[in-house]
Amino acid sequence: MTAELVRGQNHPLPEVRLEVRVSAGKPIVAGATLSDEHGKVHGADWVAHPGAPTLPGLKVSRQAAADHRLAVDLDAIPQAVHRVSVLLALPSGVGGPVRFGTVAAPFLAVTGLDGTEVASYTITGLDSESAVVALELYRRQDAWKVRAVGQGYAGGLAELLTDQGLPEARQLAGSINEAVAQGLARSVAAPPPRTPDADRHRHAAAPAQGPDQTHGGTAPQGTSGNASPQQSPYGTSDPQGATSPYSAAAAQDASSPYAAGPQDASRSDHGAGAQQGPAPTDPPAAATTGGPINYTHPGRRTAAPPPPPPTAPVAQPGQSAQPVAGDATGWSMEERLYNQVWGMFEDLARTTAAYRSAVDFADSRMEQELDTVLSDPRSRIGGQGDAARETARAKHTQLVDRAREAFDRDLAQLRAEADVVEPALPPAYARWDNPVWHGYRVPMETPMALRLGDLHLPESENVRIPMLVRLPLERGLWIDSGYSESGHASLVDSGELRALALETAVALAARILAVHPPGEFSVHVIDPAGTGTSALAPLVQTGVLAAPPAARAAGVADVLARLTQRVDLVQMAVRGGAPDALPPGIDVSEQLLIVNDFPHGFDDRAVTQLRYLADEGPAVGVHLMMVADRQDAAAYGPLLDPLWRSLLRLTPVPDDHLADPWVGHAWTYEPALVPPGSQVLQHVLTQVATARRSWNR
């Protein structure tokens, strides 16, 4: 499977004969440098460029183009070479763009000779730079790996080559630009929209839009199951879209005074269910360079994805189109299903808003007509007033019935689509009762998103939309074990509600572990009073926890101290540009801390550390899941308000607490619980534990 790299991440190369394919929206220059173990380029004969495109084991293009294929034979690379750096630059002095911030984000893929993709990388976050080191192929203990670099240079090729230690950097940069200018007439223009089976690498990349989940937008219009992007002449999509509660950060608690306020969200042609509304796709504007550690949101390709294959049967006149699973744009079936879920959410929100608006209009019109009738004293005598009132009510009924008919028609189409999509979902998106879990195997790649539960509206009880959040998580989770006047919580006693809250937390933690490759996610549990022993049994008995649940105040202090130290060390290493310099024993995998029965066992220092983890942890791979009733922590006063606001509130029972800043709906959330009597949780966790042992994790 393809490894979608983020800046600083590396991946082993299984083959020695490779191609590096580059796609961009404008003609760019592609080249490569050979360097020693210290990263130094020893001379101009160690640089492959349009003027000298061939070196031992390496061949690049002779001209600037929107698409490139660089041929690499690692066995033919001289032994003195330890690193092959792939360079991209904008041609200078030809009237074209002068900085990468104004052009499409370049997309690179390392493939075998048969086109099988090994790793890919979209370079985002560039602004004033006109040259960039895109990828590195480097030796590590007689094996080759690829690393996503994305290091840009505002000074262009001259500054880039100088940074690599080349003495005659400026002269060589000038000769490269001269060779490019002479051959620019042969450059390949940005490709037009292609057919569904077109080569994915030849789609023009969409412009990078900056940090993930920082932009809001208007709700795009689209049809069921497929978001409708705004298309550029080259088929690229506008990744901005509507805000929605369909996510961690845009979702807010509308029924409590400590709800997080509305936040901006973004969505794109790439899908739904993201942290800020269903599915922002733009990677961060700034990311860590060098080293294997990067805990920023990875984002996905900004290149325009191919359209869905034409598998849906053509609807006859007067008939509705039959829904098809994966009937949305995307690079893979996973991404297409992700986009389709977003389209379903968007359609349900829009059709419900239209129905409510129609009913409000009918009510308002009837009130106006009745007011007009009653304002005339003559209409109050005899049967004239009664007739006018009956006429007004009849019109109201007619309008409401017409709106309901259209609404029911839309709901029927959405139900049919949900019936098709739900069985086709991969484990990360599927309910626990989906048969896909019976064939579960531990994945080797992290999915795009994770299902936290279902969403529905009061008018559409039988249409439920999966609530997906993008991975890695950008907000912690708060499983609310407290009393609520809304939803089903008022029908459950406090003891049962607390048990359900921890059961929900365990199911979510198990799902998070199940969708990550072996050893890439660790779970810690704090249970000071030991009240969660029964609910935590699946995690404890299968051995998937990093350590036994911490008990009493001493255990709380120990776990918090270790995780706080990890956050501090990783932050310092990343900010210092030395992520490989972490002390031995530091677990760089993603971490999840489950805190049960808060605030029992927490003193002021522990509370401060907990707030620190909630604020700083997600950026460096430490995530928080609180199982708590806020009223139990009332003694801390406003001290904990920032903590609650920073977490996404989920409930162990259905509750209409997720406010929608997109169209103003209050969505009812239902947790993703394991069916009673099912052994699927033990089955999945046992496989996770076995895989971790086989990988020595």
TIKOL-106050 format. One record per residue (C-alpha): x, y, z; residue number from 1; residue in three letters. Coordinates in steps of 0.2 Angstrom, whole numbers, always signed. Layout:
<bases>
    xx    yy    zz resi resn
     X     Y     Z  NUM  ala
...
</bases>
This chain:
<bases>
    xx    yy    zz resi resn
    +0    +0    +0    1  met
    +5   +18    -3    2  thr
   +13   +27   +11    3  ala
    +7   +45   +11    4  glu
   +21   +55   +19    5  leu
   +21   +71   +29    6  val
   +36   +82   +31    7  arg
   +50   +74   +40    8  gly
   +43   +56   +38    9  gln
   +53   +42   +30   10  asn
   +48   +25   +22   11  his
   +58   +10   +17   12  pro
   +61    +7    -2   13  leu
   +58   -11    -7   14  pro
   +65    -9   -24   15  glu
   +81    -2   -31   16  val
   +75    +3   -48   17  arg
   +62   +17   -46   18  leu
   +54   +32   -54   19  glu
   +50   +48   -45   20  val
   +35   +56   -53   21  arg
   +31   +74   -51   22  val
   +15   +83   -55   23  ser
   +12  +102   -54   24  ala
    +0  +115   -61   25  gly
   +14  +125   -70   26  lys
   +30  +121   -78   27  pro
   +44  +118   -65   28  ile
   +62  +112   -66   29  val
   +66   +95   -59   30  ala
   +83   +90   -54   31  gly
   +93   +80   -41   32  ala
  +109   +81   -32   33  thr
  +121   +67   -25   34  leu
  +129   +70    -8   35  ser
  +140   +61    +4   36  asp
  +135   +55   +22   37  glu
  +137   +74   +28   38  his
  +125   +80   +15   39  gly
  +138   +89    +5   40  lys
  +138   +90   -14   41  val
  +156   +89   -20   42  his
  +155   +97   -37   43  gly
  +144  +101   -52   44  ala
  +146   +84   -59   45  asp
  +136   +78   -43   46  trp
  +120   +88   -49   47  val
  +108   +81   -62   48  ala
   +99   +95   -71   49  his
   +91  +100   -88   50  pro
  +108  +105   -95   51  gly
  +116   +88   -88   52  ala
  +102   +76   -86   53  pro
  +111   +60   -83   54  thr
  +122   +54   -69   55  leu
  +126   +36   -64   56  pro
  +110   +28   -58   57  gly
  +100   +44   -61   58  leu
   +91   +53   -75   59  lys
   +81   +69   -75   60  val
   +70   +78   -88   61  ser
   +79   +90  -100   62  arg
   +65  +103   -99   63  gln
   +53  +112   -88   64  ala
   +36  +104   -87   65  ala
   +21  +101   -77   66  ala
   +24   +83   -76   67  asp
   +41   +74   -74   68  his
   +48   +56   -72   69  arg
   +65   +55   -64   70  leu
   +73   +37   -66   71  ala
   +83   +31   -52   72  val
   +94   +15   -51   73  asp
  +100   +14   -33   74  leu
  +112    -1   -37   75  asp
  +121   +10   -49   76  ala
  +123   +25   -37   77  ile
  +142   +27   -33   78  pro
  +146   +20   -15   79  gln
  +152   +37   -10   80  ala
  +135   +44   -12   81  val
  +124   +42    +3   82  his
  +109   +54    -2   83  arg
  +100   +58   -18   84  val
   +90   +74   -16   85  ser
   +76   +78   -28   86  val
   +75   +97   -32   87  leu
   +61  +107   -39   88  leu
   +62  +125   -44   89  ala
   +52  +138   -54   90  leu
   +60  +144   -70   91  pro
   +67  +162   -68   92  ser
   +67  +176   -81   93  gly
   +53  +168   -92   94  val
   +38  +178   -86   95  gly
   +31  +164   -75   96  gly
   +27  +162   -57   97  pro
   +42  +167   -45   98  val
   +36  +159   -29   99  arg
   +28  +142   -25  100  phe
   +15  +151   -14  101  gly
    +6  +157   -30  102  thr
    +6  +140   -39  103  val
    -1  +123   -36  104  ala
    +6  +112   -22  105  ala
   +18   +99   -31  106  pro
   +14   +81   -29  107  phe
   +28   +68   -29  108  leu
   +26   +49   -30  109  ala
   +40   +36   -29  110  val
   +35   +21   -39  111  thr
   +41    +5   -46  112  gly
   +44    +3   -64  113  leu
   +27    -5   -66  114  asp
   +19   +11   -59  115  gly
   +16    +3   -42  116  thr
   +16   +17   -29  117  glu
   +28   +15   -15  118  val
   +26   +32    -6  119  ala
   +19   +49   -10  120  ser
   +21   +67    -4  121  tyr
   +12   +84    -7  122  thr
   +23   +99    -3  123  ile
   +13  +112    +6  124  thr
   +16  +127   +16  125  gly
   +27  +135    +3  126  leu
   +26  +154    +1  127  asp
   +40  +165    -5  128  ser
   +51  +150   -10  129  glu
   +56  +147   -28  130  ser
   +66  +131   -25  131  ala
   +63  +117   -14  132  val
   +72  +100    -9  133  val
   +56   +89   -11  134  ala
   +62   +71    -7  135  leu
   +78   +62    -1  136  glu
   +83   +45    -5  137  leu
   +96   +40    +7  138  tyr
  +106   +25   +13  139  arg
  +103   +18   +31  140  arg
  +113    +2   +36  141  gln
  +115    -4   +18  142  asp
   +96    -1   +14  143  ala
   +88   +14    +5  144  trp
   +74   +24   +12  145  lys
   +64   +39    +6  146  val
   +61   +55   +17  147  arg
   +49   +69   +13  148  ala
   +59   +85   +15  149  val
   +49  +100    +8  150  gly
   +63  +112   +13  151  gln
   +61  +128    +3  152  gly
   +73  +142    -2  153  tyr
   +67  +160    -6  154  ala
   +84  +163   -15  155  gly
   +80  +150   -28  156  gly
   +92  +137   -34  157  leu
  +108  +147   -30  158  ala
  +103  +147   -12  159  glu
   +98  +129   -12  160  leu
  +114  +123   -20  161  leu
  +124  +134    -8  162  thr
  +116  +126    +7  163  asp
  +121  +109    +0  164  gln
  +139  +114    +0  165  gly
  +142  +116   -18  166  leu
  +156  +129   -21  167  pro
  +151  +135   -38  168  glu
  +132  +136   -34  169  ala
  +128  +152   -42  170  arg
  +137  +148   -58  171  gln
  +128  +131   -59  172  leu
  +111  +139   -55  173  ala
  +113  +152   -69  174  gly
  +118  +138   -82  175  ser
  +102  +128   -76  176  ile
   +91  +143   -79  177  asn
   +99  +146   -96  178  glu
   +96  +128  -101  179  ala
   +78  +129   -95  180  val
   +75  +145  -104  181  ala
   +81  +138  -121  182  gln
   +70  +122  -119  183  gly
   +55  +131  -112  184  leu
   +46  +130  -128  185  ala
   +45  +111  -126  186  arg
   +37  +112  -109  187  ser
   +21  +103  -105  188  val
    +6  +113  -101  189  ala
    -5  +109   -86  190  ala
   -16   +95   -91  191  pro
   -35   +97   -94  192  pro
   -48   +87   -85  193  pro
   -46   +68   -89  194  arg
   -57   +53   -90  195  thr
   -60   +43   -74  196  pro
   -46   +31   -78  197  asp
   -34   +44   -81  198  ala
   -17   +43   -73  199  asp
   -18   +50   -56  200  arg
    -1   +58   -56  201  his
    -6   +69   -71  202  arg
   -19   +79   -62  203  his
   -14   +96   -59  204  ala
   -12  +100   -40  205  ala
   -24  +112   -32  206  ala
   -17  +127   -23  207  pro
   -12  +125    -5  208  ala
   -24  +134    +6  209  gln
   -13  +136   +22  210  gly
   -15  +127   +38  211  pro
   -28  +114   +40  212  asp
   -44  +119   +48  213  gln
   -41  +137   +48  214  thr
   -53  +143   +35  215  his
   -72  +144   +34  216  gly
   -82  +145   +19  217  gly
   -99  +144   +11  218  thr
  -109  +128    +9  219  ala
  -106  +121    -8  220  pro
  -120  +115   -17  221  gln
  -120   +97   -22  222  gly
  -130   +81   -24  223  thr
  -132   +66   -13  224  ser
  -116   +57   -10  225  gly
  -104   +69   -19  226  asn
   -98   +86   -14  227  ala
   -98   +98   -28  228  ser
   -81  +107   -29  229  pro
   -78  +123   -38  230  gln
   -67  +118   -53  231  gln
   -53  +128   -61  232  ser
   -49  +127   -79  233  pro
   -37  +113   -75  234  tyr
   -49  +102   -65  235  gly
   -42  +107   -48  236  thr
   -54  +109   -34  237  ser
   -57  +122   -21  238  asp
   -54  +114    -5  239  pro
   -64  +127    +5  240  gln
   -82  +123   +10  241  gly
   -94  +123   +23  242  ala
   -92  +123   +42  243  thr
  -101  +109   +50  244  ser
  -103  +101   +67  245  pro
   -98   +85   +59  246  tyr
   -81   +85   +67  247  ser
   -72   +87   +83  248  ala
   -68  +106   +82  249  ala
   -83  +113   +75  250  ala
   -95  +103   +85  251  ala
  -100  +112  +101  252  gln
  -111  +108  +116  253  asp
  -126  +119  +113  254  ala
  -135  +114  +130  255  ser
  -122  +118  +143  256  ser
  -113  +134  +148  257  pro
   -96  +127  +146  258  tyr
   -98  +122  +128  259  ala
   -84  +126  +116  260  ala
   -88  +141  +105  261  gly
   -90  +139   +86  262  pro
   -74  +137   +77  263  gln
   -70  +139   +59  264  asp
   -71  +123   +48  265  ala
   -66  +118   +31  266  ser
   -70  +105   +19  267  arg
   -64  +100    +2  268  ser
   -67   +88   -12  269  asp
   -57   +76    -2  270  his
   -71   +72   +10  271  gly
   -80   +73   +26  272  ala
   -79   +70   +45  273  gly
   -64   +80   +49  274  ala
   -59   +87   +65  275  gln
   -66  +104   +60  276  gln
   -82   +99   +51  277  gly
   -81   +84   +40  278  pro
   -65   +84   +32  279  ala
   -52   +98   +29  280  pro
   -39   +92   +18  281  thr
   -26  +105   +17  282  asp
   -10  +101   +27  283  pro
    -2  +113   +39  284  pro
    +7  +128   +32  285  ala
   +22  +125   +43  286  ala
   +29  +108   +47  287  ala
   +44  +100   +55  288  thr
   +59   +97   +44  289  thr
   +70   +83   +45  290  gly
   +68   +67   +56  291  gly
   +54   +54   +57  292  pro
   +43   +64   +69  293  ile
   +29   +75   +64  294  asn
   +14   +76   +74  295  tyr
    +5   +90   +64  296  thr
   -11   +85   +55  297  his
    -4   +76   +39  298  pro
   -18   +82   +28  299  gly
   -21   +74   +11  300  arg
   -17   +78    -7  301  arg
   -22   +95   -13  302  thr
   -21   +88   -31  303  ala
   -38   +86   -39  304  ala
   -44   +68   -36  305  pro
   -51   +58   -51  306  pro
   -70   +57   -53  307  pro
   -79   +41   -47  308  pro
   -79   +27   -60  309  pro
   -95   +27   -70  310  pro
  -102   +12   -61  311  thr
  -119   +19   -56  312  ala
  -133   +13   -68  313  pro
  -141   +27   -78  314  val
  -157   +33   -72  315  ala
  -172   +32   -84  316  gln
  -183   +47   -86  317  pro
  -194   +49   -71  318  gly
  -183   +38   -60  319  gln
  -171   +42   -47  320  ser
  -153   +37   -49  321  ala
  -148   +21   -40  322  gln
  -135   +24   -26  323  pro
  -118   +16   -27  324  val
  -105   +15   -13  325  ala
   -90   +25   -17  326  gly
   -99   +37   -29  327  asp
   -88   +52   -25  328  ala
   -72   +59   -30  329  thr
   -56   +53   -22  330  gly
   -39   +44   -25  331  trp
   -45   +28   -17  332  ser
   -61   +19   -12  333  met
   -58   +24    +6  334  glu
   -57   +42    +1  335  glu
   -72   +41   -10  336  arg
   -82   +33    +4  337  leu
   -76   +47   +15  338  tyr
   -82   +60    +3  339  asn
   -98   +51    +0  340  gln
  -102   +52   +19  341  val
   -99   +70   +19  342  trp
  -110   +72    +4  343  gly
  -124   +63   +13  344  met
  -122   +74   +29  345  phe
  -122   +89   +18  346  glu
  -138   +84    +9  347  asp
  -147   +79   +25  348  leu
  -143   +96   +33  349  ala
  -148  +105   +17  350  arg
  -165   +96   +14  351  thr
  -169   +97   +33  352  thr
  -166  +116   +32  353  ala
  -177  +118   +17  354  ala
  -191  +108   +25  355  tyr
  -190  +118   +41  356  arg
  -190  +134   +31  357  ser
  -205  +129   +21  358  ala
  -215  +125   +37  359  val
  -210  +142   +45  360  asp
  -215  +151   +29  361  phe
  -232  +142   +30  362  ala
  -234  +146   +48  363  asp
  -230  +164   +45  364  ser
  -242  +166   +30  365  arg
  -256  +158   +40  366  met
  -253  +170   +55  367  glu
  -253  +185   +43  368  gln
  -269  +180   +34  369  glu
  -278  +177   +51  370  leu
  -272  +194   +57  371  asp
  -279  +202   +42  372  thr
  -296  +193   +44  373  val
  -297  +197   +63  374  leu
  -292  +215   +60  375  ser
  -309  +219   +51  376  asp
  -323  +219   +63  377  pro
  -336  +214   +50  378  arg
  -327  +197   +47  379  ser
  -330  +193   +66  380  arg
  -349  +192   +63  381  ile
  -357  +178   +54  382  gly
  -348  +164   +44  383  gly
  -337  +176   +34  384  gln
  -323  +175   +48  385  gly
  -324  +156   +50  386  asp
  -323  +153   +31  387  ala
  -307  +165   +30  388  ala
  -299  +155   +44  389  arg
  -303  +138   +36  390  glu
  -296  +145   +20  391  thr
  -280  +150   +29  392  ala
  -278  +134   +38  393  arg
  -281  +124   +21  394  ala
  -267  +134   +13  395  lys
  -256  +131   +27  396  his
  -259  +112   +27  397  thr
  -256  +112    +8  398  gln
  -239  +121    +9  399  leu
  -234  +109   +24  400  val
  -239   +94   +15  401  asp
  -230   +99    -1  402  arg
  -214  +102    +9  403  ala
  -216   +86   +18  404  arg
  -218   +76    +2  405  glu
  -202   +84    -5  406  ala
  -193   +80   +11  407  phe
  -199   +62   +12  408  asp
  -193   +60    -6  409  arg
  -176   +66    -1  410  asp
  -175   +56   +14  411  leu
  -180   +40    +5  412  ala
  -165   +43    -7  413  gln
  -153   +46    +8  414  leu
  -160   +30   +16  415  arg
  -156   +20    +0  416  ala
  -139   +28    -1  417  glu
  -135   +24   +18  418  ala
  -141    +6   +15  419  asp
  -128    +4    +1  420  val
  -114   +14    +9  421  val
  -114    +7   +27  422  glu
  -110   -12   +22  423  pro
   -96    -5   +11  424  ala
   -87    +5   +24  425  leu
   -69    +0   +30  426  pro
   -67    -5   +48  427  pro
   -61   +13   +53  428  ala
   -78   +20   +47  429  tyr
   -89    +5   +51  430  ala
  -101    +1   +66  431  arg
   -96   -13   +77  432  trp
  -110   -23   +70  433  asp
  -103   -22   +53  434  asn
   -97   -39   +46  435  pro
   -81   -31   +40  436  val
   -75   -33   +58  437  trp
   -76   -52   +57  438  his
   -63   -51   +43  439  gly
   -52   -39   +53  440  tyr
   -33   -38   +50  441  arg
   -21   -26   +59  442  val
   -18   -13   +46  443  pro
    -1    -7   +40  444  met
    -7   +11   +36  445  glu
   -17   +23   +46  446  thr
   -33   +28   +39  447  pro
   -39   +45   +34  448  met
   -53   +46   +48  449  ala
   -61   +37   +62  450  leu
   -80   +34   +66  451  arg
   -85   +41   +83  452  leu
  -103   +37   +82  453  gly
  -119   +42   +72  454  asp
  -128   +59   +69  455  leu
  -146   +62   +65  456  his
  -159   +75   +66  457  leu
  -177   +74   +74  458  pro
  -186   +74   +57  459  glu
  -175   +60   +51  460  ser
  -173   +47   +65  461  glu
  -171   +33   +52  462  asn
  -157   +41   +42  463  val
  -140   +41   +52  464  arg
  -124   +48   +46  465  ile
  -107   +41   +52  466  pro
   -98   +55   +62  467  met
   -80   +54   +56  468  leu
   -65   +64   +63  469  val
   -49   +65   +54  470  arg
   -33   +57   +60  471  leu
   -22   +61   +69  472  pro
   -34   +68   +82  473  leu
   -32   +87   +84  474  glu
   -43   +88  +100  475  arg
   -46   +77  +115  476  gly
   -62   +69  +119  477  leu
   -73   +71  +134  478  trp
   -85   +57  +137  479  ile
   -98   +65  +148  480  asp
  -104   +54  +163  481  ser
  -115   +68  +170  482  gly
  -133   +71  +170  483  tyr
  -141   +80  +156  484  ser
  -159   +87  +154  485  glu
  -159   +83  +135  486  ser
  -158   +66  +127  487  gly
  -159   +50  +135  488  his
  -147   +54  +150  489  ala
  -162   +60  +160  490  ser
  -169   +42  +159  491  leu
  -153   +34  +166  492  val
  -147   +34  +184  493  asp
  -130   +41  +188  494  ser
  -122   +25  +192  495  gly
  -127   +17  +175  496  glu
  -123   +33  +166  497  leu
  -105   +32  +173  498  arg
  -103   +14  +168  499  ala
  -109   +18  +150  500  leu
   -97   +33  +149  501  ala
   -82   +22  +152  502  leu
   -89    +8  +141  503  glu
   -90   +21  +127  504  thr
   -72   +26  +131  505  ala
   -66    +8  +130  506  val
   -75    +6  +113  507  ala
   -67   +21  +106  508  leu
   -50   +17  +112  509  ala
   -51    +0  +105  510  ala
   -56    +7   +88  511  arg
   -42   +19   +88  512  ile
   -29    +5   +92  513  leu
   -37    -6   +79  514  ala
   -35    +6   +64  515  val
   -17   +10   +68  516  his
    -2    -1   +62  517  pro
    +6   -11   +76  518  pro
   +16    +0   +89  519  gly
   +10   +16   +82  520  glu
    -2   +20   +95  521  phe
    -1   +17  +114  522  ser
   -15   +19  +127  523  val
   -13   +23  +145  524  his
   -26   +23  +158  525  val
   -29   +32  +175  526  ile
   -42   +25  +186  527  asp
   -37   +31  +204  528  pro
   -51   +23  +213  529  ala
   -52    +7  +203  530  gly
   -70   +10  +199  531  thr
   -68    +5  +180  532  gly
   -60   -12  +183  533  thr
   -75   -21  +174  534  ser
   -76    -9  +159  535  ala
   -58    -9  +157  536  leu
   -56   -28  +157  537  ala
   -55   -30  +137  538  pro
   -40   -18  +137  539  leu
   -32   -25  +152  540  val
   -34   -44  +148  541  gln
   -29   -43  +130  542  thr
   -13   -34  +135  543  gly
   -15   -19  +123  544  val
   -12    -6  +136  545  leu
    +6    +2  +138  546  ala
    +5    -2  +157  547  ala
    -8    -7  +170  548  pro
   -21    +6  +174  549  pro
   -13   +18  +186  550  ala
   -22   +19  +203  551  ala
   -22   +31  +218  552  arg
   -13   +48  +218  553  ala
    +4   +41  +216  554  ala
    -1   +32  +200  555  gly
    -9   +48  +193  556  val
    +7   +58  +197  557  ala
   +18   +45  +189  558  asp
    +8   +44  +172  559  val
    +6   +62  +171  560  leu
   +24   +66  +174  561  ala
   +30   +53  +161  562  arg
   +18   +60  +147  563  leu
   +22   +78  +152  564  thr
   +40   +74  +150  565  gln
   +37   +66  +133  566  arg
   +28   +81  +127  567  val
   +42   +93  +133  568  asp
   +56   +83  +125  569  leu
   +47   +80  +108  570  val
   +43   +99  +108  571  gln
   +61  +104  +111  572  met
   +68   +91   +98  573  ala
   +55   +96   +85  574  val
   +58  +115   +88  575  arg
   +76  +113   +88  576  gly
   +76  +104   +71  577  gly
   +84   +88   +79  578  ala
   +70   +75   +80  579  pro
   +82   +61   +79  580  asp
   +91   +67   +95  581  ala
   +78   +61  +108  582  leu
   +84   +51  +123  583  pro
   +83   +32  +122  584  pro
   +67   +25  +129  585  gly
   +56   +39  +123  586  ile
   +41   +32  +114  587  asp
   +38   +42   +99  588  val
   +22   +33   +94  589  ser
    +5   +42   +96  590  glu
    -1   +41  +114  591  gln
   -19   +41  +122  592  leu
   -22   +45  +140  593  leu
   -39   +39  +147  594  ile
   -44   +47  +163  595  val
   -58   +39  +173  596  asn
   -67   +46  +188  597  asp
   -59   +63  +187  598  phe
   -56   +73  +198  599  pro
   -53   +59  +211  600  his
   -34   +57  +214  601  gly
   -30   +74  +207  602  phe
   -21   +87  +216  603  asp
   -18  +105  +209  604  asp
    -2  +100  +201  605  arg
   -10   +85  +193  606  ala
   -24   +96  +186  607  val
   -11  +108  +179  608  thr
    -2   +94  +170  609  gln
   -18   +88  +163  610  leu
   -23  +105  +156  611  arg
    -5  +106  +149  612  tyr
    -7   +89  +140  613  leu
   -24   +94  +133  614  ala
   -17  +110  +126  615  asp
    +0  +105  +120  616  glu
    -1   +86  +118  617  gly
   -11   +84  +102  618  pro
    +3   +94   +92  619  ala
   +16   +81   +97  620  val
    +5   +65   +97  621  gly
    -2   +65  +115  622  val
   -21   +64  +116  623  his
   -33   +65  +130  624  leu
   -49   +56  +133  625  met
   -58   +61  +149  626  met
   -72   +51  +157  627  val
   -80   +64  +169  628  ala
   -95   +73  +175  629  asp
   -91   +92  +176  630  arg
  -101   +94  +191  631  gln
   -89   +83  +201  632  asp
   -75   +96  +197  633  ala
   -86  +111  +202  634  ala
   -74  +114  +217  635  ala
   -60  +119  +205  636  tyr
   -72  +134  +199  637  gly
   -67  +142  +182  638  pro
   -49  +134  +183  639  leu
   -55  +119  +172  640  leu
   -66  +129  +160  641  asp
   -52  +130  +147  642  pro
   -50  +111  +148  643  leu
   -68  +107  +145  644  trp
   -68  +120  +130  645  arg
   -53  +111  +122  646  ser
   -61   +94  +122  647  leu
   -75   +87  +110  648  leu
   -90   +82  +121  649  arg
   -97   +65  +118  650  leu
  -111   +57  +127  651  thr
  -114   +38  +132  652  pro
  -132   +40  +127  653  val
  -141   +49  +112  654  pro
  -141   +67  +115  655  asp
  -144   +82  +104  656  asp
  -129   +92  +110  657  his
  -119   +95   +94  658  leu
  -123  +112   +87  659  ala
  -121  +115   +69  660  asp
  -114  +132   +64  661  pro
  -116  +128   +46  662  trp
  -135  +129   +45  663  val
  -140  +130   +63  664  gly
  -145  +112   +66  665  his
  -144  +103   +83  666  ala
  -138   +86   +79  667  trp
  -142   +71   +90  668  thr
  -126   +61   +93  669  tyr
  -126   +42   +96  670  glu
  -111   +33  +103  671  pro
  -102   +19   +94  672  ala
  -105    +5  +106  673  leu
  -102   -13  +104  674  val
  -118   -23  +103  675  pro
  -123   -33  +119  676  pro
  -116   -50  +119  677  gly
  -104   -47  +105  678  ser
   -86   -54  +106  679  gln
   -80   -42   +92  680  val
   -70   -31  +104  681  leu
   -61   -46  +111  682  gln
   -57   -53   +94  683  his
   -51   -36   +87  684  val
   -40   -32  +103  685  leu
   -33   -50  +103  686  thr
   -27   -47   +85  687  gln
   -20   -30   +89  688  val
   -10   -37  +104  689  ala
    -3   -52   +94  690  thr
    +2   -40   +80  691  ala
   +11   -29   +93  692  arg
   +20   -44  +100  693  arg
   +26   -50   +83  694  ser
   +33   -33   +79  695  trp
   +41   -32   +96  696  asn
   +30   -17  +101  697  arg
</bases>
